[in-house]
Amino acid sequence: MIPRRSFLTQLSAFGLGLAGVRRHPFIRQPRFDTDPFTLGVASGDPAPDGVVLWTRLAPDPLRGGGLDPENIEVRWEVAEDEGMRRIVEKGSSTATPDLGHSVHVEVQRLDPGRWYWYRFHAGGATSPVGRTRTAPSAGAPVDRLRFAFASCQHYEDGYYTAYRHMANEDLDLVVHLGDYIYERGGDRDRIRMHTYGEIISLENYRNRYALYRADPDLQAAHQAFPWILTWDDHEVDNNYAADVPEDEQRRDAFLLRRAAAYQAYYEHMPLRRSSMPRGPDMQLYRQIAFGNLARLFVLDTRQYRSDQPCGDGLKMACPEMYNPAATLLGADQESWLFSSLDSSNAQWNVLVQQVLMARLDSAAGPELELYMDNWNGYDVARQRVLDFLGTRKPSNPVVLTGDIHSHWVCDLKQDFNDAESATVGTEFAGTSISSEGDGRDAWRGAPTILAENPWVKYHIARRGYVSCEVTPDEWTAHYRIVPYVSQPDAPLETPARFVVENGRAGAERSG
């Protein structure tokens, strides 16, 4: 146990703490030598009456932002038209050095279920115009929701061409499932090189986010739609579990690193004040509703999980994976999820989460070879979720998954030891935007995996994203890929479409 006073002292020495408590000079009309809006604009977490608007002032983005430690006034406007002539809301916010001169505006008093445009001003500079959309009124009938989900965008592994295609789709929002950045050091042999070595400090995390945020294709997708985001591991450290790092490191040192990583994540995402971190803790799980059609339960499978019971990586099943105390969600989040699903009146109930839930056995025969960093390593915790879906029967459960760097469609069985057991939900797993480079058509060991896991309906190991259209009658998932990311300007392809019918768990291929 780390004494609180000692830990807060270490946070202060690390450049962290409770954001916004320090005093700085206030500058109303700053003078910028270069554009301060280099990282673009974004919006997120739509509600019926408003949305979060985001930007970060960073005239020198890869070197700490390039601003003095001063509070800077940033004005914002929301309009009903792209030309910003019919302004409906406006105000000002303060970009503080404590939050890397980022701005999170929680706009209210907007109309439900409609598009708006927004921009920021600071000094004599004006940001690009972004587009966003409010959610429908609570419980209102909704006949369609279109969104895309994505994850895993390792900058060094390739170009973000998939985001350019996504920005051109007719979508209401984007869901991001984690690995927004990668924490590893730069490699000169990669397609695009990270700056610095492996990141540890707040300044390093800020600069890494700035490198990613400066990508024009990523900026275009943020500028076009509101986003709903959660994290996975690489926003902090590969395969970390709560306060346990990947490599040997003292707990207090790792929590300082986690505090830096969580703060930088908040600084660069369109999140509400309720998610502002306090040291190494950050409230990220939440729910977002779209009328009576869909309710999204955004989960956090990193901050509260127990250490991987069998270690991480691909391993043969071990007795520890059946430990009833092992958890991915933690007791409080699991209880919140179950009670929230129980009270949901949405037609579609969507678990927005990070790691594969379906069992994926890589070994031929009766033995199990499983990747232990996902739900496979936490068998009892997974069974609690599957049993809940099977017994409490929330309407049309769909699980969205990232992490695995390949596309998958899986039926979720109440008992994965019995392929004939009831299907209690559908899992759509999306590939990476760029992680692992160009990819390939088939997963390693695909014949064995398909034979051992009959609930798997589809897989392909190319890069891309999944675009979904949800109506009261059915959910259609369009599996998008680009044939390469090692060069820019790849075309977009849709090799498969899958449909889930209302009231019938499990997906069927439609194209």
DAHU-V404518 format. One record per residue. N is the residue number from 1. RES is the residue in three letters. PHI is phi in whole degrees, 0 to 359 (none if undefined). OMEGA is omega as a letter, one per 20 degrees, with the letter a starting at -180 (999 if undefined). D_LAST is the distance of its C-alpha to the last C-alpha in whole Angstrom. Layout:
n:N res:RES phi:PHI omega:OMEGA d_last:D_LAST
n:N res:RES phi:PHI omega:OMEGA d_last:D_LAST
This chain:
n:1 res:MET phi:none omega:r d_last:55
n:2 res:ILE phi:267 omega:r d_last:56
n:3 res:PRO phi:303 omega:a d_last:58
n:4 res:ARG phi:300 omega:a d_last:57
n:5 res:ARG phi:299 omega:r d_last:60
n:6 res:SER phi:295 omega:a d_last:59
n:7 res:PHE phi:292 omega:r d_last:55
n:8 res:LEU phi:295 omega:r d_last:56
n:9 res:THR phi:297 omega:r d_last:58
n:10 res:GLN phi:295 omega:r d_last:56
n:11 res:LEU phi:301 omega:a d_last:53
n:12 res:SER phi:297 omega:r d_last:56
n:13 res:ALA phi:294 omega:a d_last:57
n:14 res:PHE phi:274 omega:a d_last:53
n:15 res:GLY phi:84 omega:a d_last:53
n:16 res:LEU phi:240 omega:r d_last:51
n:17 res:GLY phi:154 omega:r d_last:52
n:18 res:LEU phi:278 omega:a d_last:51
n:19 res:ALA phi:300 omega:r d_last:50
n:20 res:GLY phi:90 omega:a d_last:52
n:21 res:VAL phi:267 omega:a d_last:55
n:22 res:ARG phi:273 omega:a d_last:57
n:23 res:ARG phi:267 omega:r d_last:59
n:24 res:HIS phi:221 omega:r d_last:58
n:25 res:PRO phi:301 omega:a d_last:60
n:26 res:PHE phi:257 omega:a d_last:58
n:27 res:ILE phi:246 omega:a d_last:57
n:28 res:ARG phi:273 omega:a d_last:56
n:29 res:GLN phi:234 omega:a d_last:56
n:30 res:PRO phi:290 omega:r d_last:55
n:31 res:ARG phi:248 omega:a d_last:55
n:32 res:PHE phi:251 omega:r d_last:52
n:33 res:ASP phi:281 omega:r d_last:53
n:34 res:THR phi:224 omega:a d_last:49
n:35 res:ASP phi:302 omega:r d_last:46
n:36 res:PRO phi:277 omega:a d_last:46
n:37 res:PHE phi:259 omega:a d_last:42
n:38 res:THR phi:294 omega:a d_last:41
n:39 res:LEU phi:262 omega:r d_last:38
n:40 res:GLY phi:77 omega:a d_last:37
n:41 res:VAL phi:227 omega:r d_last:36
n:42 res:ALA phi:202 omega:r d_last:33
n:43 res:SER phi:220 omega:a d_last:33
n:44 res:GLY phi:193 omega:r d_last:32
n:45 res:ASP phi:45 omega:a d_last:32
n:46 res:PRO phi:296 omega:r d_last:32
n:47 res:ALA phi:237 omega:a d_last:34
n:48 res:PRO phi:298 omega:a d_last:35
n:49 res:ASP phi:251 omega:a d_last:38
n:50 res:GLY phi:175 omega:a d_last:37
n:51 res:VAL phi:198 omega:r d_last:35
n:52 res:VAL phi:268 omega:r d_last:37
n:53 res:LEU phi:253 omega:a d_last:37
n:54 res:TRP phi:227 omega:r d_last:38
n:55 res:THR phi:204 omega:r d_last:40
n:56 res:ARG phi:219 omega:r d_last:42
n:57 res:LEU phi:284 omega:a d_last:45
n:58 res:ALA phi:205 omega:r d_last:45
n:59 res:PRO phi:295 omega:r d_last:47
n:60 res:ASP phi:233 omega:a d_last:47
n:61 res:PRO phi:296 omega:a d_last:44
n:62 res:LEU phi:271 omega:r d_last:44
n:63 res:ARG phi:230 omega:r d_last:48
n:64 res:GLY phi:82 omega:r d_last:48
n:65 res:GLY phi:104 omega:r d_last:47
n:66 res:GLY phi:83 omega:a d_last:50
n:67 res:LEU phi:245 omega:r d_last:52
n:68 res:ASP phi:288 omega:r d_last:55
n:69 res:PRO phi:286 omega:a d_last:55
n:70 res:GLU phi:228 omega:r d_last:56
n:71 res:ASN phi:281 omega:a d_last:54
n:72 res:ILE phi:237 omega:r d_last:52
n:73 res:GLU phi:288 omega:r d_last:52
n:74 res:VAL phi:234 omega:r d_last:48
n:75 res:ARG phi:266 omega:a d_last:48
n:76 res:TRP phi:226 omega:r d_last:44
n:77 res:GLU phi:219 omega:r d_last:43
n:78 res:VAL phi:235 omega:a d_last:40
n:79 res:ALA phi:230 omega:r d_last:40
n:80 res:GLU phi:273 omega:a d_last:38
n:81 res:ASP phi:222 omega:a d_last:37
n:82 res:GLU phi:294 omega:r d_last:36
n:83 res:GLY phi:284 omega:r d_last:39
n:84 res:MET phi:61 omega:r d_last:41
n:85 res:ARG phi:266 omega:a d_last:44
n:86 res:ARG phi:257 omega:a d_last:43
n:87 res:ILE phi:287 omega:r d_last:44
n:88 res:VAL phi:249 omega:r d_last:43
n:89 res:GLU phi:213 omega:r d_last:44
n:90 res:LYS phi:203 omega:a d_last:46
n:91 res:GLY phi:180 omega:r d_last:48
n:92 res:SER phi:224 omega:r d_last:49
n:93 res:SER phi:225 omega:a d_last:48
n:94 res:THR phi:244 omega:r d_last:50
n:95 res:ALA phi:271 omega:a d_last:48
n:96 res:THR phi:256 omega:r d_last:50
n:97 res:PRO phi:296 omega:r d_last:51
n:98 res:ASP phi:298 omega:r d_last:50
n:99 res:LEU phi:245 omega:r d_last:47
n:100 res:GLY phi:63 omega:a d_last:46
n:101 res:HIS phi:59 omega:r d_last:47
n:102 res:SER phi:272 omega:a d_last:44
n:103 res:VAL phi:230 omega:r d_last:43
n:104 res:HIS phi:234 omega:a d_last:41
n:105 res:VAL phi:257 omega:r d_last:42
n:106 res:GLU phi:264 omega:a d_last:41
n:107 res:VAL phi:287 omega:r d_last:41
n:108 res:GLN phi:233 omega:r d_last:42
n:109 res:ARG phi:65 omega:r d_last:42
n:110 res:LEU phi:263 omega:r d_last:39
n:111 res:ASP phi:278 omega:a d_last:37
n:112 res:PRO phi:286 omega:r d_last:34
n:113 res:GLY phi:63 omega:r d_last:31
n:114 res:ARG phi:215 omega:a d_last:31
n:115 res:TRP phi:277 omega:r d_last:31
n:116 res:TYR phi:223 omega:r d_last:34
n:117 res:TRP phi:236 omega:a d_last:35
n:118 res:TYR phi:211 omega:r d_last:38
n:119 res:ARG phi:201 omega:a d_last:40
n:120 res:PHE phi:237 omega:r d_last:43
n:121 res:HIS phi:229 omega:r d_last:47
n:122 res:ALA phi:215 omega:a d_last:49
n:123 res:GLY phi:60 omega:r d_last:52
n:124 res:GLY phi:263 omega:a d_last:52
n:125 res:ALA phi:259 omega:r d_last:48
n:126 res:THR phi:232 omega:a d_last:45
n:127 res:SER phi:283 omega:r d_last:41
n:128 res:PRO phi:300 omega:r d_last:38
n:129 res:VAL phi:273 omega:r d_last:37
n:130 res:GLY phi:257 omega:r d_last:34
n:131 res:ARG phi:243 omega:r d_last:32
n:132 res:THR phi:215 omega:a d_last:31
n:133 res:ARG phi:216 omega:r d_last:30
n:134 res:THR phi:279 omega:r d_last:32
n:135 res:ALA phi:283 omega:r d_last:30
n:136 res:PRO phi:296 omega:r d_last:31
n:137 res:SER phi:300 omega:a d_last:34
n:138 res:ALA phi:302 omega:r d_last:34
n:139 res:GLY phi:75 omega:a d_last:33
n:140 res:ALA phi:291 omega:r d_last:32
n:141 res:PRO phi:293 omega:a d_last:29
n:142 res:VAL phi:232 omega:a d_last:26
n:143 res:ASP phi:261 omega:r d_last:23
n:144 res:ARG phi:197 omega:r d_last:21
n:145 res:LEU phi:225 omega:r d_last:20
n:146 res:ARG phi:241 omega:r d_last:18
n:147 res:PHE phi:207 omega:r d_last:19
n:148 res:ALA phi:241 omega:r d_last:18
n:149 res:PHE phi:233 omega:a d_last:19
n:150 res:ALA phi:210 omega:r d_last:21
n:151 res:SER phi:193 omega:r d_last:24
n:152 res:CYS phi:60 omega:a d_last:26
n:153 res:GLN phi:240 omega:r d_last:27
n:154 res:HIS phi:295 omega:a d_last:30
n:155 res:TYR phi:301 omega:a d_last:32
n:156 res:GLU phi:290 omega:a d_last:33
n:157 res:ASP phi:274 omega:r d_last:30
n:158 res:GLY phi:162 omega:a d_last:28
n:159 res:TYR phi:272 omega:a d_last:28
n:160 res:TYR phi:265 omega:a d_last:26
n:161 res:THR phi:302 omega:r d_last:24
n:162 res:ALA phi:302 omega:r d_last:21
n:163 res:TYR phi:293 omega:r d_last:23
n:164 res:ARG phi:297 omega:r d_last:24
n:165 res:HIS phi:294 omega:r d_last:20
n:166 res:MET phi:300 omega:a d_last:20
n:167 res:ALA phi:299 omega:a d_last:23
n:168 res:ASN phi:269 omega:r d_last:22
n:169 res:GLU phi:279 omega:r d_last:19
n:170 res:ASP phi:268 omega:a d_last:20
n:171 res:LEU phi:240 omega:r d_last:21
n:172 res:ASP phi:265 omega:a d_last:23
n:173 res:LEU phi:193 omega:r d_last:24
n:174 res:VAL phi:234 omega:r d_last:23
n:175 res:VAL phi:246 omega:r d_last:24
n:176 res:HIS phi:247 omega:a d_last:25
n:177 res:LEU phi:255 omega:r d_last:25
n:178 res:GLY phi:115 omega:a d_last:28
n:179 res:ASP phi:59 omega:r d_last:30
n:180 res:TYR phi:293 omega:r d_last:30
n:181 res:ILE phi:235 omega:r d_last:33
n:182 res:TYR phi:238 omega:a d_last:34
n:183 res:GLU phi:272 omega:a d_last:38
n:184 res:ARG phi:285 omega:r d_last:38
n:185 res:GLY phi:287 omega:a d_last:41
n:186 res:GLY phi:287 omega:r d_last:40
n:187 res:ASP phi:226 omega:a d_last:40
n:188 res:ARG phi:294 omega:a d_last:41
n:189 res:ASP phi:272 omega:a d_last:38
n:190 res:ARG phi:272 omega:a d_last:35
n:191 res:ILE phi:293 omega:r d_last:33
n:192 res:ARG phi:226 omega:a d_last:35
n:193 res:MET phi:261 omega:r d_last:38
n:194 res:HIS phi:297 omega:r d_last:39
n:195 res:THR phi:274 omega:r d_last:42
n:196 res:TYR phi:72 omega:r d_last:44
n:197 res:GLY phi:278 omega:r d_last:44
n:198 res:GLU phi:300 omega:a d_last:43
n:199 res:ILE phi:274 omega:a d_last:43
n:200 res:ILE phi:228 omega:a d_last:45
n:201 res:SER phi:271 omega:r d_last:47
n:202 res:LEU phi:300 omega:r d_last:46
n:203 res:GLU phi:300 omega:r d_last:47
n:204 res:ASN phi:295 omega:r d_last:45
n:205 res:TYR phi:296 omega:r d_last:42
n:206 res:ARG phi:301 omega:a d_last:42
n:207 res:ASN phi:293 omega:r d_last:42
n:208 res:ARG phi:292 omega:r d_last:39
n:209 res:TYR phi:299 omega:r d_last:37
n:210 res:ALA phi:297 omega:r d_last:39
n:211 res:LEU phi:300 omega:a d_last:38
n:212 res:TYR phi:291 omega:a d_last:34
n:213 res:ARG phi:295 omega:a d_last:35
n:214 res:ALA phi:284 omega:a d_last:36
n:215 res:ASP phi:296 omega:a d_last:33
n:216 res:PRO phi:293 omega:r d_last:32
n:217 res:ASP phi:288 omega:r d_last:28
n:218 res:LEU phi:295 omega:r d_last:28
n:219 res:GLN phi:300 omega:a d_last:31
n:220 res:ALA phi:297 omega:r d_last:29
n:221 res:ALA phi:291 omega:r d_last:26
n:222 res:HIS phi:294 omega:a d_last:29
n:223 res:GLN phi:290 omega:a d_last:31
n:224 res:ALA phi:272 omega:a d_last:28
n:225 res:PHE phi:216 omega:r d_last:27
n:226 res:PRO phi:288 omega:a d_last:29
n:227 res:TRP phi:243 omega:r d_last:28
n:228 res:ILE phi:240 omega:a d_last:28
n:229 res:LEU phi:233 omega:r d_last:29
n:230 res:THR phi:220 omega:a d_last:30
n:231 res:TRP phi:253 omega:r d_last:31
n:232 res:ASP phi:235 omega:a d_last:31
n:233 res:ASP phi:266 omega:a d_last:34
n:234 res:HIS phi:289 omega:r d_last:34
n:235 res:GLU phi:295 omega:r d_last:35
n:236 res:VAL phi:236 omega:a d_last:38
n:237 res:ASP phi:198 omega:a d_last:38
n:238 res:ASN phi:307 omega:r d_last:36
n:239 res:ASN phi:57 omega:r d_last:35
n:240 res:TYR phi:291 omega:r d_last:38
n:241 res:ALA phi:227 omega:a d_last:39
n:242 res:ALA phi:55 omega:a d_last:41
n:243 res:ASP phi:255 omega:a d_last:44
n:244 res:VAL phi:249 omega:a d_last:43
n:245 res:PRO phi:280 omega:r d_last:43
n:246 res:GLU phi:294 omega:a d_last:41
n:247 res:ASP phi:255 omega:r d_last:44
n:248 res:GLU phi:297 omega:r d_last:48
n:249 res:GLN phi:199 omega:r d_last:49
n:250 res:ARG phi:298 omega:a d_last:51
n:251 res:ARG phi:301 omega:a d_last:50
n:252 res:ASP phi:294 omega:r d_last:52
n:253 res:ALA phi:293 omega:r d_last:51
n:254 res:PHE phi:291 omega:r d_last:47
n:255 res:LEU phi:295 omega:r d_last:47
n:256 res:LEU phi:296 omega:r d_last:49
n:257 res:ARG phi:297 omega:a d_last:46
n:258 res:ARG phi:297 omega:r d_last:43
n:259 res:ALA phi:299 omega:r d_last:45
n:260 res:ALA phi:297 omega:a d_last:45
n:261 res:ALA phi:294 omega:a d_last:41
n:262 res:TYR phi:295 omega:r d_last:41
n:263 res:GLN phi:296 omega:r d_last:43
n:264 res:ALA phi:297 omega:r d_last:41
n:265 res:TYR phi:299 omega:r d_last:38
n:266 res:TYR phi:299 omega:a d_last:39
n:267 res:GLU phi:301 omega:a d_last:41
n:268 res:HIS phi:251 omega:a d_last:38
n:269 res:MET phi:238 omega:r d_last:35
n:270 res:PRO phi:281 omega:a d_last:35
n:271 res:LEU phi:249 omega:r d_last:36
n:272 res:ARG phi:282 omega:r d_last:39
n:273 res:ARG phi:300 omega:r d_last:43
n:274 res:SER phi:297 omega:r d_last:42
n:275 res:SER phi:260 omega:r d_last:40
n:276 res:MET phi:297 omega:a d_last:43
n:277 res:PRO phi:290 omega:r d_last:44
n:278 res:ARG phi:238 omega:a d_last:47
n:279 res:GLY phi:63 omega:a d_last:48
n:280 res:PRO phi:272 omega:a d_last:46
n:281 res:ASP phi:241 omega:a d_last:44
n:282 res:MET phi:208 omega:r d_last:41
n:283 res:GLN phi:277 omega:a d_last:40
n:284 res:LEU phi:241 omega:a d_last:36
n:285 res:TYR phi:287 omega:a d_last:34
n:286 res:ARG phi:192 omega:r d_last:34
n:287 res:GLN phi:230 omega:a d_last:32
n:288 res:ILE phi:225 omega:a d_last:30
n:289 res:ALA phi:252 omega:r d_last:29
n:290 res:PHE phi:235 omega:a d_last:27
n:291 res:GLY phi:57 omega:r d_last:29
n:292 res:ASN phi:269 omega:a d_last:28
n:293 res:LEU phi:276 omega:a d_last:25
n:294 res:ALA phi:214 omega:r d_last:24
n:295 res:ARG phi:231 omega:a d_last:27
n:296 res:LEU phi:259 omega:r d_last:26
n:297 res:PHE phi:256 omega:a d_last:29
n:298 res:VAL phi:273 omega:a d_last:29
n:299 res:LEU phi:252 omega:r d_last:31
n:300 res:ASP phi:235 omega:a d_last:33
n:301 res:THR phi:260 omega:a d_last:33
n:302 res:ARG phi:244 omega:a d_last:35
n:303 res:GLN phi:292 omega:a d_last:38
n:304 res:TYR phi:244 omega:a d_last:39
n:305 res:ARG phi:286 omega:r d_last:38
n:306 res:SER phi:282 omega:r d_last:40
n:307 res:ASP phi:302 omega:a d_last:41
n:308 res:GLN phi:307 omega:a d_last:38
n:309 res:PRO phi:300 omega:a d_last:40
n:310 res:CYS phi:249 omega:a d_last:39
n:311 res:GLY phi:80 omega:r d_last:39
n:312 res:ASP phi:267 omega:a d_last:36
n:313 res:GLY phi:87 omega:a d_last:34
n:314 res:LEU phi:275 omega:a d_last:32
n:315 res:LYS phi:216 omega:r d_last:35
n:316 res:MET phi:289 omega:a d_last:36
n:317 res:ALA phi:303 omega:r d_last:36
n:318 res:CYS phi:235 omega:a d_last:39
n:319 res:PRO phi:301 omega:a d_last:41
n:320 res:GLU phi:294 omega:a d_last:41
n:321 res:MET phi:290 omega:r d_last:37
n:322 res:TYR phi:261 omega:r d_last:38
n:323 res:ASN phi:291 omega:a d_last:41
n:324 res:PRO phi:294 omega:r d_last:41
n:325 res:ALA phi:277 omega:a d_last:42
n:326 res:ALA phi:290 omega:a d_last:39
n:327 res:THR phi:217 omega:r d_last:37
n:328 res:LEU phi:264 omega:a d_last:35
n:329 res:LEU phi:262 omega:a d_last:35
n:330 res:GLY phi:81 omega:a d_last:39
n:331 res:ALA phi:297 omega:a d_last:40
n:332 res:ASP phi:293 omega:a d_last:41
n:333 res:GLN phi:293 omega:r d_last:37
n:334 res:GLU phi:297 omega:r d_last:36
n:335 res:SER phi:296 omega:r d_last:38
n:336 res:TRP phi:300 omega:a d_last:37
n:337 res:LEU phi:299 omega:a d_last:33
n:338 res:PHE phi:295 omega:a d_last:34
n:339 res:SER phi:293 omega:r d_last:37
n:340 res:SER phi:290 omega:r d_last:34
n:341 res:LEU phi:297 omega:a d_last:31
n:342 res:ASP phi:298 omega:a d_last:34
n:343 res:SER phi:265 omega:a d_last:35
n:344 res:SER phi:285 omega:r d_last:32
n:345 res:ASN phi:250 omega:a d_last:31
n:346 res:ALA phi:283 omega:r d_last:27
n:347 res:GLN phi:292 omega:a d_last:24
n:348 res:TRP phi:235 omega:r d_last:22
n:349 res:ASN phi:247 omega:a d_last:24
n:350 res:VAL phi:243 omega:r d_last:23
n:351 res:LEU phi:269 omega:r d_last:25
n:352 res:VAL phi:267 omega:a d_last:25
n:353 res:GLN phi:213 omega:a d_last:26
n:354 res:GLN phi:255 omega:a d_last:26
n:355 res:VAL phi:243 omega:a d_last:26
n:356 res:LEU phi:303 omega:r d_last:24
n:357 res:MET phi:266 omega:r d_last:24
n:358 res:ALA phi:296 omega:r d_last:23
n:359 res:ARG phi:290 omega:a d_last:25
n:360 res:LEU phi:227 omega:a d_last:24
n:361 res:ASP phi:272 omega:a d_last:27
n:362 res:SER phi:262 omega:a d_last:27
n:363 res:ALA phi:254 omega:r d_last:30
n:364 res:ALA phi:286 omega:r d_last:30
n:365 res:GLY phi:94 omega:a d_last:32
n:366 res:PRO phi:287 omega:a d_last:33
n:367 res:GLU phi:287 omega:a d_last:34
n:368 res:LEU phi:251 omega:r d_last:32
n:369 res:GLU phi:241 omega:a d_last:31
n:370 res:LEU phi:227 omega:r d_last:30
n:371 res:TYR phi:276 omega:a d_last:30
n:372 res:MET phi:273 omega:r d_last:33
n:373 res:ASP phi:276 omega:r d_last:32
n:374 res:ASN phi:257 omega:a d_last:29
n:375 res:TRP phi:299 omega:r d_last:29
n:376 res:ASN phi:300 omega:a d_last:30
n:377 res:GLY phi:279 omega:a d_last:33
n:378 res:TYR phi:229 omega:a d_last:34
n:379 res:ASP phi:297 omega:a d_last:33
n:380 res:VAL phi:290 omega:r d_last:36
n:381 res:ALA phi:298 omega:r d_last:34
n:382 res:ARG phi:298 omega:a d_last:31
n:383 res:GLN phi:297 omega:r d_last:32
n:384 res:ARG phi:298 omega:r d_last:34
n:385 res:VAL phi:294 omega:a d_last:30
n:386 res:LEU phi:296 omega:r d_last:28
n:387 res:ASP phi:295 omega:r d_last:31
n:388 res:PHE phi:298 omega:r d_last:32
n:389 res:LEU phi:298 omega:a d_last:28
n:390 res:GLY phi:283 omega:a d_last:29
n:391 res:THR phi:261 omega:a d_last:32
n:392 res:ARG phi:277 omega:r d_last:32
n:393 res:LYS phi:53 omega:r d_last:29
n:394 res:PRO phi:298 omega:a d_last:28
n:395 res:SER phi:295 omega:r d_last:25
n:396 res:ASN phi:46 omega:r d_last:22
n:397 res:PRO phi:287 omega:r d_last:22
n:398 res:VAL phi:230 omega:r d_last:20
n:399 res:VAL phi:253 omega:r d_last:21
n:400 res:LEU phi:255 omega:a d_last:20
n:401 res:THR phi:224 omega:r d_last:21
n:402 res:GLY phi:242 omega:r d_last:22
n:403 res:ASP phi:73 omega:a d_last:25
n:404 res:ILE phi:273 omega:r d_last:23
n:405 res:HIS phi:61 omega:r d_last:22
n:406 res:SER phi:195 omega:r d_last:18
n:407 res:HIS phi:275 omega:r d_last:15
n:408 res:TRP phi:219 omega:r d_last:15
n:409 res:VAL phi:233 omega:a d_last:13
n:410 res:CYS phi:224 omega:r d_last:16
n:411 res:ASP phi:282 omega:r d_last:18
n:412 res:LEU phi:264 omega:a d_last:21
n:413 res:LYS phi:270 omega:r d_last:24
n:414 res:GLN phi:294 omega:r d_last:27
n:415 res:ASP phi:224 omega:a d_last:29
n:416 res:PHE phi:287 omega:r d_last:27
n:417 res:ASN phi:279 omega:a d_last:30
n:418 res:ASP phi:227 omega:a d_last:28
n:419 res:ALA phi:297 omega:r d_last:25
n:420 res:GLU phi:268 omega:a d_last:25
n:421 res:SER phi:291 omega:a d_last:27
n:422 res:ALA phi:298 omega:r d_last:25
n:423 res:THR phi:275 omega:a d_last:22
n:424 res:VAL phi:251 omega:r d_last:23
n:425 res:GLY phi:183 omega:a d_last:21
n:426 res:THR phi:234 omega:r d_last:18
n:427 res:GLU phi:245 omega:r d_last:18
n:428 res:PHE phi:254 omega:r d_last:16
n:429 res:ALA phi:255 omega:a d_last:17
n:430 res:GLY phi:255 omega:r d_last:17
n:431 res:THR phi:284 omega:r d_last:18
n:432 res:SER phi:275 omega:r d_last:22
n:433 res:ILE phi:291 omega:a d_last:22
n:434 res:SER phi:212 omega:a d_last:25
n:435 res:SER phi:301 omega:a d_last:26
n:436 res:GLU phi:74 omega:r d_last:26
n:437 res:GLY phi:68 omega:a d_last:26
n:438 res:ASP phi:299 omega:r d_last:23
n:439 res:GLY phi:80 omega:a d_last:22
n:440 res:ARG phi:203 omega:a d_last:20
n:441 res:ASP phi:285 omega:a d_last:17
n:442 res:ALA phi:240 omega:r d_last:18
n:443 res:TRP phi:295 omega:r d_last:20
n:444 res:ARG phi:303 omega:r d_last:24
n:445 res:GLY phi:71 omega:a d_last:25
n:446 res:ALA phi:302 omega:a d_last:21
n:447 res:PRO phi:302 omega:r d_last:22
n:448 res:THR phi:294 omega:a d_last:24
n:449 res:ILE phi:299 omega:a d_last:22
n:450 res:LEU phi:292 omega:r d_last:20
n:451 res:ALA phi:288 omega:a d_last:22
n:452 res:GLU phi:276 omega:a d_last:24
n:453 res:ASN phi:230 omega:a d_last:22
n:454 res:PRO phi:294 omega:r d_last:20
n:455 res:TRP phi:280 omega:r d_last:19
n:456 res:VAL phi:281 omega:a d_last:16
n:457 res:LYS phi:263 omega:a d_last:13
n:458 res:TYR phi:193 omega:r d_last:12
n:459 res:HIS phi:202 omega:r d_last:14
n:460 res:ILE phi:203 omega:a d_last:15
n:461 res:ALA phi:252 omega:r d_last:18
n:462 res:ARG phi:265 omega:r d_last:18
n:463 res:ARG phi:270 omega:r d_last:19
n:464 res:GLY phi:154 omega:a d_last:17
n:465 res:TYR phi:199 omega:r d_last:17
n:466 res:VAL phi:240 omega:r d_last:14
n:467 res:SER phi:250 omega:a d_last:14
n:468 res:CYS phi:242 omega:r d_last:14
n:469 res:GLU phi:238 omega:a d_last:15
n:470 res:VAL phi:243 omega:r d_last:17
n:471 res:THR phi:233 omega:r d_last:18
n:472 res:PRO phi:301 omega:a d_last:21
n:473 res:ASP phi:267 omega:a d_last:18
n:474 res:GLU phi:199 omega:r d_last:15
n:475 res:TRP phi:243 omega:r d_last:14
n:476 res:THR phi:247 omega:r d_last:11
n:477 res:ALA phi:251 omega:r d_last:10
n:478 res:HIS phi:262 omega:a d_last:9
n:479 res:TYR phi:271 omega:a d_last:10
n:480 res:ARG phi:268 omega:r d_last:12
n:481 res:ILE phi:221 omega:r d_last:14
n:482 res:VAL phi:245 omega:a d_last:17
n:483 res:PRO phi:289 omega:r d_last:19
n:484 res:TYR phi:201 omega:r d_last:22
n:485 res:VAL phi:234 omega:r d_last:24
n:486 res:SER phi:289 omega:r d_last:28
n:487 res:GLN phi:224 omega:r d_last:28
n:488 res:PRO phi:285 omega:r d_last:27
n:489 res:ASP phi:70 omega:r d_last:25
n:490 res:ALA phi:291 omega:r d_last:22
n:491 res:PRO phi:286 omega:r d_last:19
n:492 res:LEU phi:259 omega:r d_last:16
n:493 res:GLU phi:233 omega:r d_last:12
n:494 res:THR phi:233 omega:a d_last:9
n:495 res:PRO phi:285 omega:a d_last:8
n:496 res:ALA phi:204 omega:r d_last:5
n:497 res:ARG phi:228 omega:r d_last:5
n:498 res:PHE phi:230 omega:a d_last:7
n:499 res:VAL phi:235 omega:r d_last:9
n:500 res:VAL phi:247 omega:r d_last:13
n:501 res:GLU phi:273 omega:r d_last:15
n:502 res:ASN phi:305 omega:r d_last:19
n:503 res:GLY phi:83 omega:a d_last:21
n:504 res:ARG phi:226 omega:a d_last:19
n:505 res:ALA phi:293 omega:a d_last:19
n:506 res:GLY phi:105 omega:a d_last:16
n:507 res:ALA phi:253 omega:r d_last:12
n:508 res:GLU phi:234 omega:a d_last:9
n:509 res:ARG phi:288 omega:r d_last:6
n:510 res:SER phi:237 omega:r d_last:4
n:511 res:GLY phi:175 omega:999 d_last:0
